[in-house]
Amino acid sequence: MADERELIAERERKASELRELGRNPYANGFRPTHTTQEVVARFKHVAPPTPVELASVPKGAPPALLSDERFSVAGRIVAYRGFGGATFVKILDRTGEIQVWVKRDVVGETEFEAWKKMERGDFVGATGAALFTKTGELTILAERIAILTKATRPLPEKFHGLSDQELRYRQRYVDLIVNPEVREVFRKRSDIVRSIRRFLDDRGFLEVETPMMHGLLGGATARPFRTHHNALDLDLYMRIAPELHLKRLVVGSFERVYEIGRTFRNEGLSRQHNPEFTILEFYQAYATYEDLMALTEDLLRQLAREVTGGETITYGGQSVSLAAPWPRIPMKDAIAQASLAGILPSGLERAILDDSAALQGWIAGAGLLAGKDELAAVLRKADTHGERVGALFDHAGEKVLPPDRPTFVTEYPAETSPLSRRNDADPTKVDRFELFIVGREHANAFSELNDPADQRQRFQRQVDAKAQGAEETMDYDEDYCRALEYGLPPTAGEGIGIDRLVMLLCDQPSIRDVILFPLMRPDRE
């Protein structure tokens, strides 16, 4: 810290010296005519001089310019080399880097003396012609220079960069400066979101915005963040899902709608969870959850082609093929496979999973209720057969899904799906799927429940569960039931986590690596 304070003091001194020279170290009004990469593109077909050509140039001859054009570029100095009466700097702008050559005998003594106050981290502008140096590097020979911003805090040391993981998240602005691979991840994130919009727009979907503050909890089962509106003296929740408002819009004749926006859930921090995250939700009238399986395959395959160049990606060293069709596995089959694989005690066959009494007997006989782990706690609280099935899948069934293929898990219990349409052939399950890739849930979709009487019953069960101590339940939303009474056409809807999708396509191990400013504990300093 002492060394850093000394460096800051030295930089502040140079800023003062610039003022004494009549220069504003925080100037304004410089307008680049080109980005660095536009200059590079202009001469991409021009070959640098060969060693033989360089050897034939007379000593002291002026540099050979590539054209009569003049280019004005601006950016942050990321590398600085001084040689008496000349300096070479590399400047970074939003598109990339380019070298600038500043010579005393070209810009003049006064300008050069001011220029010598600049260093790595500062912002500068330069105008001049393009040439190749003796090393073959495309360079702007500055004829005019502009001092734009003096950075008084030094960047991390050049060769070690910013490597402390927590510091990278806290000081993302520095992380983006010194780590080009981080900038690339967030550029790709922007491209992914743009591509999603284009994909849905091309299929007739309308992008909408729905409230982020809700008077009731709905659309998902999660702990909310609470807030208060002073003027109305009204307690509100930051939304845990936009679902019920989006389906109201389908009732209102917008047959295909989507929203990409922030959602908030008061949960712990992990490599897969941030309390504030981005979700895509879309709803399509006259479609079923099976239609959305096909649409999801098309969407993710297109994104993979655009981001990675193909339909086979690599995540954490695991190769994953996105080629269609993707496997579809009923939830109970996955649980039975987990028993065969030894993840659960043996003997848990599909027939037992189909029978409530038989499953309760197997759970008791396997000693799962006596454990001290999370599964035991969930099973002790479970009141229904569907909740027990869901708990077993969450604990073990996910672990047997193929690691090298996206997988649709289907046939969810009705008790764990309060907004999903019951299956016509078996009303104990719903027409729903969740998409798992590399062991993580990436999407949740179902054919929507549009029977207002059934919806009221399911809301009431949520209220009853909350009265018995359940912490993650929905409220009874009578206005939504009223909307259903006006008629919701047969509809299917889906939610896809944008952050996890970016993690997958950019091969990033933590959700914090794809969120610009993830939630952090307060800095003790």
Legacy VTK file of the C-alpha trace (Angstrom):
# vtk DataFile Version 3.0
C-alpha trace
ASCII
DATASET POLYDATA
POINTS 525 float
0.000 0.000 0.000
2.899 2.367 0.771
4.302 1.806 -2.717
0.885 2.426 -4.261
0.468 5.674 -2.302
3.843 6.824 -3.596
2.850 6.015 -7.182
-0.448 7.870 -6.767
1.386 10.883 -5.357
3.799 10.828 -8.293
0.952 10.729 -10.785
-0.853 13.549 -9.000
2.363 15.575 -9.211
2.496 15.018 -12.967
-1.132 16.151 -13.275
-0.163 19.371 -11.476
2.833 19.825 -13.768
0.557 19.477 -16.793
-1.602 22.294 -15.434
1.518 24.405 -14.956
2.316 23.786 -18.634
-1.142 25.084 -19.529
-2.577 21.625 -20.206
-5.810 20.339 -18.682
-5.128 16.769 -17.494
-8.871 16.110 -17.817
-9.567 17.567 -21.242
-12.574 17.139 -23.492
-13.564 17.585 -27.120
-11.202 15.199 -28.946
-13.150 13.334 -31.633
-11.537 10.236 -33.154
-12.130 9.706 -36.844
-11.384 5.982 -36.671
-11.295 3.159 -34.168
-8.061 1.235 -33.857
-9.498 -1.734 -35.711
-10.800 0.429 -38.532
-7.206 1.505 -39.114
-6.063 -2.122 -38.966
-8.784 -3.135 -41.431
-7.796 -0.339 -43.815
-4.348 -1.910 -44.291
-5.055 -5.580 -43.694
-4.160 -6.423 -47.306
-0.889 -4.482 -47.201
2.144 -6.619 -46.418
4.850 -5.292 -44.065
8.248 -4.674 -45.680
10.544 -7.675 -45.960
14.033 -7.704 -44.364
15.541 -7.213 -47.835
13.382 -4.149 -48.439
14.260 -2.732 -45.044
17.978 -3.244 -45.687
17.734 -1.210 -48.878
16.320 1.861 -47.113
19.014 4.592 -46.769
20.014 5.423 -43.197
18.105 8.447 -41.914
15.459 8.260 -44.613
11.967 9.372 -43.465
9.471 6.595 -42.684
7.535 5.267 -45.659
3.864 6.166 -45.145
1.248 3.705 -46.321
-1.043 6.417 -47.741
-1.751 10.131 -47.663
-4.649 9.572 -45.254
-4.621 10.883 -41.690
-6.217 8.952 -38.830
-7.299 10.299 -35.443
-7.449 7.609 -32.758
-7.936 7.760 -29.005
-7.688 5.350 -26.129
-5.947 4.260 -22.944
-2.183 3.723 -22.936
-1.625 0.049 -22.107
2.087 -0.121 -23.002
4.758 2.611 -23.006
8.351 2.580 -24.252
10.543 5.679 -24.255
13.726 6.242 -26.307
14.948 9.769 -25.657
13.353 11.819 -28.395
10.686 9.240 -29.250
8.144 7.044 -27.524
6.089 4.091 -28.669
2.765 3.526 -26.921
-0.033 1.085 -27.487
-3.495 2.493 -26.973
-6.629 0.496 -26.275
-10.080 1.561 -27.430
-13.386 -0.292 -27.564
-12.283 -2.328 -30.592
-8.680 -3.240 -29.856
-5.141 -1.877 -29.789
-2.798 -0.005 -32.099
0.697 1.393 -31.714
1.364 5.135 -31.795
4.821 6.595 -32.427
5.415 10.025 -30.926
8.613 11.798 -32.072
9.978 15.011 -30.629
10.995 16.332 -34.041
7.499 15.757 -35.438
5.221 17.047 -32.646
7.605 19.747 -31.406
9.528 20.335 -28.204
6.663 21.873 -26.209
4.203 19.122 -27.058
6.768 16.431 -26.408
7.640 17.774 -22.941
3.973 17.589 -21.983
3.699 14.148 -23.576
6.488 12.827 -21.328
4.138 13.284 -18.354
1.913 10.541 -19.772
2.234 6.884 -18.789
0.462 3.552 -18.737
-3.209 3.954 -17.845
-3.633 7.485 -19.200
-5.987 8.415 -22.052
-4.555 10.153 -25.094
-5.472 11.040 -28.644
-3.229 11.081 -31.700
-3.580 12.133 -35.324
-1.235 11.044 -38.069
-0.459 8.752 -40.980
-0.029 4.983 -40.892
3.213 3.099 -41.497
4.980 -0.132 -40.696
7.886 -0.025 -38.240
11.087 -1.987 -38.761
9.521 -4.835 -36.795
6.554 -4.914 -39.194
4.020 -3.478 -36.737
1.261 -1.221 -38.051
1.720 2.152 -36.355
0.301 5.686 -36.345
3.055 8.283 -36.644
1.615 11.087 -34.537
1.631 14.560 -36.039
-0.649 15.952 -33.333
-1.230 14.603 -29.842
-3.892 15.288 -27.228
-3.680 14.689 -23.487
-7.173 13.595 -22.458
-7.205 11.996 -18.995
-4.438 11.583 -16.432
-5.050 8.409 -14.407
-3.809 9.029 -10.866
-4.080 5.410 -9.732
-1.734 2.944 -11.473
-2.929 -0.173 -13.223
-1.862 -3.582 -11.870
1.661 -4.625 -12.748
1.888 -5.474 -16.431
2.960 -9.109 -16.384
0.921 -10.349 -13.412
-2.244 -8.401 -14.077
-5.222 -8.572 -11.745
-5.251 -12.171 -10.576
-6.996 -12.000 -7.181
-10.430 -13.456 -7.933
-12.376 -11.508 -5.336
-10.636 -8.263 -6.248
-11.505 -8.872 -9.905
-15.207 -9.036 -9.036
-15.084 -6.031 -6.703
-13.102 -3.882 -9.121
-14.552 -5.066 -12.398
-13.522 -1.801 -14.034
-9.860 -2.760 -13.516
-10.519 -6.376 -14.483
-11.911 -5.218 -17.830
-8.903 -2.983 -18.489
-6.172 -5.523 -17.892
-7.815 -8.827 -18.840
-8.869 -8.887 -22.522
-10.430 -12.339 -22.133
-12.868 -10.878 -19.595
-13.873 -8.135 -22.010
-14.475 -10.823 -24.619
-16.853 -12.748 -22.328
-19.035 -9.704 -21.819
-18.977 -8.838 -25.507
-20.209 -12.358 -26.182
-22.875 -11.965 -23.524
-24.194 -8.912 -25.356
-24.103 -10.836 -28.641
-26.025 -13.739 -27.066
-28.811 -11.483 -25.776
-28.999 -9.699 -29.121
-29.247 -13.042 -30.929
-32.009 -14.249 -28.605
-34.027 -11.130 -29.374
-33.508 -11.589 -33.095
-34.483 -15.277 -32.895
-37.767 -14.518 -31.097
-38.556 -11.386 -33.103
-38.196 -13.387 -36.315
-40.841 -15.800 -34.997
-43.413 -13.126 -34.280
-42.779 -12.622 -30.564
-43.326 -9.186 -29.028
-40.830 -7.933 -26.439
-42.547 -6.383 -23.418
-41.712 -5.040 -19.966
-43.610 -6.049 -16.852
-43.381 -4.755 -13.252
-40.348 -5.507 -11.098
-42.219 -4.658 -7.883
-45.092 -6.973 -7.037
-47.749 -6.827 -4.368
-48.033 -10.630 -4.326
-45.546 -13.458 -4.698
-46.127 -15.472 -7.846
-44.626 -17.190 -10.855
-42.125 -19.228 -8.854
-41.455 -20.566 -5.375
-38.594 -18.607 -3.842
-37.800 -16.258 -0.991
-38.320 -12.642 -2.034
-36.647 -9.334 -1.325
-39.052 -6.953 0.387
-39.349 -3.211 -0.081
-41.811 -0.471 0.861
-43.531 2.240 -1.159
-43.805 5.264 1.103
-46.445 7.264 -0.787
-48.908 4.347 -0.793
-47.654 2.923 2.513
-47.494 -0.389 0.668
-45.206 -3.379 1.194
-43.925 -4.788 -2.087
-41.683 -7.606 -3.302
-38.950 -7.456 -5.907
-40.191 -9.902 -8.494
-39.130 -13.537 -8.304
-40.534 -14.171 -11.820
-42.427 -12.210 -14.503
-44.631 -15.198 -15.383
-48.084 -14.163 -14.193
-47.903 -10.718 -15.788
-46.733 -12.163 -19.094
-49.613 -14.639 -19.139
-52.016 -11.794 -18.433
-50.756 -10.292 -21.699
-51.563 -13.521 -23.559
-55.078 -13.234 -22.124
-55.047 -9.692 -23.510
-54.448 -11.011 -27.069
-50.655 -10.711 -27.303
-50.272 -14.324 -28.401
-46.458 -14.394 -28.411
-44.596 -12.323 -25.824
-41.193 -12.365 -24.203
-39.201 -10.420 -21.648
-35.487 -10.333 -20.864
-34.970 -8.722 -17.502
-33.775 -8.794 -13.946
-35.274 -11.118 -11.369
-34.536 -11.189 -7.640
-34.476 -14.111 -5.220
-33.322 -13.865 -1.636
-31.058 -16.886 -1.704
-27.453 -17.757 -0.998
-24.417 -17.056 -3.128
-22.742 -19.856 -5.047
-21.002 -20.583 -8.322
-24.465 -21.020 -9.867
-26.537 -18.476 -7.938
-26.611 -14.695 -7.629
-29.589 -13.088 -5.870
-30.006 -10.697 -8.810
-29.984 -12.450 -12.180
-31.283 -12.137 -15.733
-33.996 -14.359 -17.124
-35.680 -14.819 -20.489
-39.353 -15.758 -20.275
-41.536 -16.261 -23.330
-45.086 -17.470 -23.919
-46.656 -18.805 -27.093
-50.355 -19.338 -27.607
-51.551 -22.477 -29.404
-48.370 -24.332 -28.464
-47.506 -27.130 -26.062
-44.427 -27.855 -23.974
-43.342 -30.255 -26.731
-43.353 -27.378 -29.235
-41.074 -25.486 -26.870
-38.654 -28.403 -26.753
-38.140 -28.028 -30.496
-37.890 -24.254 -30.233
-35.333 -24.527 -27.398
-33.202 -26.927 -29.414
-33.248 -24.514 -32.355
-32.433 -21.494 -30.177
-29.472 -23.007 -28.332
-28.030 -24.616 -31.432
-28.182 -21.288 -33.263
-26.530 -19.495 -30.347
-23.774 -22.113 -30.194
-23.071 -21.744 -33.904
-22.880 -17.965 -33.590
-20.730 -17.915 -30.438
-18.484 -20.961 -30.887
-18.757 -21.729 -34.603
-20.428 -25.123 -34.248
-22.929 -27.288 -32.391
-20.322 -29.010 -30.219
-19.096 -26.937 -27.304
-16.634 -27.523 -24.484
-17.484 -26.739 -20.892
-15.030 -27.378 -18.082
-13.144 -29.828 -20.275
-16.339 -31.760 -21.132
-17.376 -31.913 -24.780
-21.128 -31.368 -25.207
-22.977 -32.028 -28.448
-26.008 -29.833 -29.072
-27.024 -31.722 -32.203
-30.753 -32.479 -32.243
-32.726 -34.323 -31.062
-31.872 -34.119 -27.359
-32.680 -37.005 -24.988
-35.961 -36.883 -23.045
-36.049 -38.688 -19.694
-39.079 -38.934 -17.374
-38.227 -37.775 -13.859
-39.051 -41.126 -12.224
-36.826 -42.988 -14.700
-33.900 -40.783 -13.700
-34.542 -41.530 -10.020
-34.664 -45.273 -10.703
-31.351 -44.993 -12.604
-29.848 -43.229 -9.579
-30.808 -46.208 -7.436
-29.202 -48.614 -9.899
-26.074 -46.432 -9.953
-25.744 -46.507 -6.170
-26.472 -42.810 -5.690
-29.625 -43.824 -3.826
-30.119 -47.071 -1.879
-30.906 -50.043 -4.099
-34.320 -51.404 -4.945
-36.053 -48.183 -5.955
-37.874 -49.311 -9.086
-40.314 -47.384 -11.249
-43.262 -49.339 -9.866
-42.430 -48.132 -6.339
-42.140 -44.550 -7.553
-45.631 -44.831 -9.059
-47.204 -45.888 -5.732
-47.407 -43.428 -2.838
-47.572 -46.001 -0.044
-44.826 -48.129 -1.580
-42.522 -45.127 -1.897
-43.085 -44.053 1.700
-42.267 -47.591 2.789
-39.085 -47.667 0.723
-37.959 -44.272 2.089
-38.510 -45.436 5.661
-36.840 -48.791 5.035
-33.831 -47.104 3.425
-33.360 -44.929 6.507
-33.593 -41.706 4.537
-35.841 -40.012 7.109
-33.323 -40.557 9.894
-30.472 -38.780 8.152
-29.153 -35.348 8.981
-28.624 -34.214 5.391
-30.762 -31.883 3.302
-32.621 -34.770 1.610
-33.801 -36.097 4.973
-34.982 -32.645 6.025
-36.942 -32.189 2.794
-38.483 -35.669 2.953
-39.606 -35.130 6.565
-41.412 -31.951 5.499
-42.967 -33.487 2.357
-46.736 -33.913 2.624
-47.445 -35.384 -0.806
-46.212 -38.147 -3.058
-45.164 -35.638 -5.706
-43.036 -33.683 -3.239
-41.210 -36.873 -2.256
-40.554 -37.725 -5.890
-39.311 -34.202 -6.557
-36.965 -34.319 -3.559
-35.416 -37.608 -4.702
-34.834 -36.221 -8.175
-33.242 -33.021 -6.896
-30.932 -35.042 -4.653
-29.984 -37.901 -6.961
-31.832 -38.010 -10.281
-29.967 -35.022 -11.715
-26.661 -36.828 -11.171
-27.387 -39.585 -13.719
-28.243 -37.303 -16.636
-25.803 -37.612 -19.554
-22.930 -35.110 -19.177
-22.267 -34.810 -22.916
-25.808 -34.044 -24.115
-28.521 -31.559 -23.161
-31.401 -33.511 -21.616
-35.095 -32.715 -21.217
-36.485 -34.101 -17.956
-40.253 -34.609 -18.242
-43.304 -35.861 -16.308
-43.056 -33.629 -13.255
-45.490 -34.205 -10.361
-48.476 -31.878 -10.250
-47.766 -31.042 -6.586
-44.436 -29.407 -7.480
-45.815 -27.516 -10.491
-48.575 -25.151 -9.337
-48.865 -23.286 -12.658
-48.548 -26.201 -15.091
-51.289 -27.957 -17.035
-52.138 -31.487 -15.924
-51.429 -34.302 -18.349
-54.646 -35.555 -19.956
-53.725 -39.247 -19.605
-52.317 -39.022 -16.065
-53.462 -36.010 -14.012
-50.927 -36.773 -11.249
-48.236 -35.312 -13.517
-48.023 -32.176 -15.635
-46.948 -31.346 -19.175
-43.616 -29.846 -18.169
-39.912 -30.169 -18.828
-36.703 -28.853 -17.371
-33.583 -28.690 -19.506
-30.339 -29.875 -17.928
-26.913 -29.312 -19.465
-23.589 -30.198 -17.760
-25.503 -31.046 -14.597
-27.325 -27.725 -14.298
-30.887 -26.646 -14.940
-30.947 -24.174 -17.834
-34.647 -23.923 -18.683
-38.055 -24.653 -17.221
-41.144 -24.892 -19.438
-44.672 -26.226 -19.442
-48.042 -26.154 -21.046
-49.857 -23.518 -19.039
-52.707 -24.206 -16.659
-55.657 -22.231 -18.009
-58.502 -23.704 -15.911
-59.384 -20.997 -13.332
-61.031 -23.478 -10.940
-57.959 -25.736 -10.933
-55.710 -22.690 -10.528
-57.667 -21.516 -7.486
-57.294 -24.932 -5.889
-53.544 -24.919 -6.469
-53.152 -21.393 -5.105
-55.066 -22.492 -2.014
-52.692 -25.426 -1.526
-49.810 -22.945 -1.649
-51.525 -20.832 1.021
-52.127 -23.932 3.164
-48.486 -24.967 2.819
-47.343 -21.511 3.943
-49.652 -21.742 6.980
-47.918 -25.001 7.887
-44.485 -23.380 7.780
-43.374 -23.701 4.149
-40.974 -20.839 3.374
-41.048 -20.841 -0.430
-44.638 -20.655 -1.664
-46.791 -18.460 -3.889
-49.551 -16.145 -2.739
-53.164 -16.491 -3.783
-53.486 -14.168 -6.784
-57.196 -13.604 -7.299
-56.642 -11.082 -10.094
-54.733 -13.698 -12.070
-57.604 -16.155 -11.583
-59.978 -13.457 -12.804
-57.793 -13.044 -15.897
-58.066 -16.786 -16.546
-61.844 -16.466 -16.362
-61.644 -14.141 -19.373
-59.863 -16.998 -21.155
-56.227 -17.939 -21.624
-55.844 -19.768 -24.950
-53.880 -23.031 -24.957
-50.400 -21.692 -24.218
-46.901 -22.904 -23.435
-44.259 -20.856 -21.642
-40.609 -21.134 -20.766
-37.942 -19.484 -18.670
-34.219 -19.612 -19.507
-31.504 -18.261 -17.218
-29.347 -15.913 -19.294
-26.408 -15.977 -16.882
-26.104 -19.769 -16.890
-26.506 -19.795 -20.660
-23.582 -17.381 -21.008
-21.552 -19.521 -18.590
-22.213 -22.525 -20.826
-21.433 -20.898 -24.165
-18.377 -18.985 -22.893
-17.000 -21.870 -20.771
-17.009 -19.895 -17.519
-16.993 -21.802 -14.211
-18.862 -19.299 -12.018
-21.916 -17.108 -12.463
-19.793 -14.239 -11.128
-17.647 -14.527 -14.249
-20.599 -13.545 -16.468
-22.223 -10.849 -14.294
-20.455 -7.518 -14.520
-21.102 -6.558 -10.916
-22.029 -9.648 -8.858
-23.253 -9.234 -5.305
-20.353 -9.341 -2.838
-20.009 -9.199 0.899
-19.093 -5.680 2.059
-15.400 -4.928 1.674
-13.877 -4.849 5.179
-11.524 -2.083 4.076
LINES 1 526
525 0 1 2 3 4 5 6 7 8 9 10 11 12 13 14 15 16 17 18 19 20 21 22 23 24 25 26 27 28 29 30 31 32 33 34 35 36 37 38 39 40 41 42 43 44 45 46 47 48 49 50 51 52 53 54 55 56 57 58 59 60 61 62 63 64 65 66 67 68 69 70 71 72 73 74 75 76 77 78 79 80 81 82 83 84 85 86 87 88 89 90 91 92 93 94 95 96 97 98 99 100 101 102 103 104 105 106 107 108 109 110 111 112 113 114 115 116 117 118 119 120 121 122 123 124 125 126 127 128 129 130 131 132 133 134 135 136 137 138 139 140 141 142 143 144 145 146 147 148 149 150 151 152 153 154 155 156 157 158 159 160 161 162 163 164 165 166 167 168 169 170 171 172 173 174 175 176 177 178 179 180 181 182 183 184 185 186 187 188 189 190 191 192 193 194 195 196 197 198 199 200 201 202 203 204 205 206 207 208 209 210 211 212 213 214 215 216 217 218 219 220 221 222 223 224 225 226 227 228 229 230 231 232 233 234 235 236 237 238 239 240 241 242 243 244 245 246 247 248 249 250 251 252 253 254 255 256 257 258 259 260 261 262 263 264 265 266 267 268 269 270 271 272 273 274 275 276 277 278 279 280 281 282 283 284 285 286 287 288 289 290 291 292 293 294 295 296 297 298 299 300 301 302 303 304 305 306 307 308 309 310 311 312 313 314 315 316 317 318 319 320 321 322 323 324 325 326 327 328 329 330 331 332 333 334 335 336 337 338 339 340 341 342 343 344 345 346 347 348 349 350 351 352 353 354 355 356 357 358 359 360 361 362 363 364 365 366 367 368 369 370 371 372 373 374 375 376 377 378 379 380 381 382 383 384 385 386 387 388 389 390 391 392 393 394 395 396 397 398 399 400 401 402 403 404 405 406 407 408 409 410 411 412 413 414 415 416 417 418 419 420 421 422 423 424 425 426 427 428 429 430 431 432 433 434 435 436 437 438 439 440 441 442 443 444 445 446 447 448 449 450 451 452 453 454 455 456 457 458 459 460 461 462 463 464 465 466 467 468 469 470 471 472 473 474 475 476 477 478 479 480 481 482 483 484 485 486 487 488 489 490 491 492 493 494 495 496 497 498 499 500 501 502 503 504 505 506 507 508 509 510 511 512 513 514 515 516 517 518 519 520 521 522 523 524
